[in-house]
């Protein structure tokens, strides 16, 4: 299960990963900007 999740995370675009790492407020504003 964990191994499969790790593989899926690696296939996710880096931009999405960066957004997930950002504070929720920043991510929300960025999402609206898009």
C-alpha positions as CSV (number, residue, x, y, z in Angstrom):
1,X,0.0,0.0,0.0
2,X,2.6,2.5,1.0
3,X,4.9,1.5,-1.8
4,X,2.1,2.0,-4.3
5,X,1.3,5.4,-2.9
6,X,4.9,6.5,-3.2
7,X,5.0,5.5,-6.8
8,X,1.8,7.5,-7.5
9,X,3.2,10.5,-5.7
10,X,6.3,10.4,-7.9
11,X,4.1,10.5,-11.1
12,X,2.3,13.6,-9.8
13,X,3.5,16.9,-11.5
14,X,6.0,18.8,-9.4
15,X,3.8,21.9,-9.5
16,X,1.0,20.0,-7.7
17,X,3.4,18.7,-5.1
18,X,4.7,22.2,-4.5
19,X,1.1,23.5,-4.1
20,X,0.4,20.8,-1.5
21,X,3.5,21.8,0.4
22,X,2.4,25.4,0.5
23,X,0.3,26.8,3.4
24,X,-3.4,26.2,2.8
25,X,-4.0,30.0,2.3
26,X,-1.4,30.3,-0.4
27,X,-2.6,27.2,-2.1
28,X,-6.1,28.5,-2.2
29,X,-5.1,31.8,-3.6
30,X,-2.9,30.1,-6.3
31,X,-5.8,27.8,-7.2
32,X,-8.1,30.8,-7.7
33,X,-5.4,32.5,-9.8
34,X,-5.3,29.5,-12.1
